[in-house]
Amino acid sequence: NNLLELIITTAEKNKIPFQRMAASRATGTDTDAFAYSTGGVASSLISLALRYMHTTVETVHKNDVEGVIRLIYESLQKIKNNHDFRYLK
């Protein structure tokens, strides 16, 4: 996955802490739906560690939020015009 490689490389180069998680089933997000639509759309899921999702006391750590924002921002900066994200070339 070219997009996943770009995100991981970006995190490592910028010393942004991250953890990998493999899911053997649907993730419960829209990522699954559009990853396979119209022949496939380059996609990677960036999740935020949290507790008590969808409740009035949902809790996250400020450093994790800042890390996710930084990872997304820095990854977007790496994407150039006409970047080829195809799985098979």
N, C-alpha and C positions, 0 to 999 in steps of 0.2 A: 504494500500500500504506500504509494508515493507521498500522499498527504501525511500519513502517520509517521513516516521517516522524517519528513520535514519538521513536524512538531517535536519529535524526540530529539533530533539534532539541535533544534533551536533551544529547547530546554537545557540540554547539556552545555551548549556553548555559552548560554547566558546564566548558567548555574541556578536555574529555576527548579526547585525540588518537585518531583513528581513520582507517582507510583503507577505501575502497569497493572491492569486487571483484564483477564480474559473471560469473556462470557460465552458459554456454550449454547445459550438460548437468546431469545429476544431481550433487548436491554430495557424495554418499557419506555423508550423514547421514540421520537419521530425519526431518529437517525436510521433505524431499520427500514422504514418506509421509503425514504428517498434514496437510500444507498442502492436500492435495487430497482428503482423506477426508471423508466425510459432507457433501459440498457445499462443502468448503473451511473451513479453520481458519486464523485470522490467525496468521501466522508470519514470523519474520525470523531469519536465522542470524547469530549473533555468533561469529566464529572467533577463536582465539588463535594468534598467530604462534608457530611452534615448529619445532624440528628433530628429526629422528630419531624420528618418531611411532611408538608401539607398540614401542619398544625399551627396554632397561634404561638407556639414556643419553638419553632424551627430554629436550630442553632448551628452556626458555622464559626470557624476561627478566622479572625481578621486576616492573618497571614496567608491562609489558604485562599481567601477571596482575592487578595492582592496578587498572589502567585498565578491564579487562573487568569486574571485580567492581563497580567504581564505576558503570560504564555500566549494568549490569543493575540495580543497586540504585536509581540515580536514575531510570531509565526506569520501573521498577515504581512508584515514588512518584508518577509523573505519571498513572498509570492510575486513573481514577475509577470508582465503581460505575456500572454500565450504560453504560460506554464503548462506542461503536459502532465496531467494526473492519471492518464490511462494506466490500467493494470497491465495490459499487454500492448506492446508497441510493435 
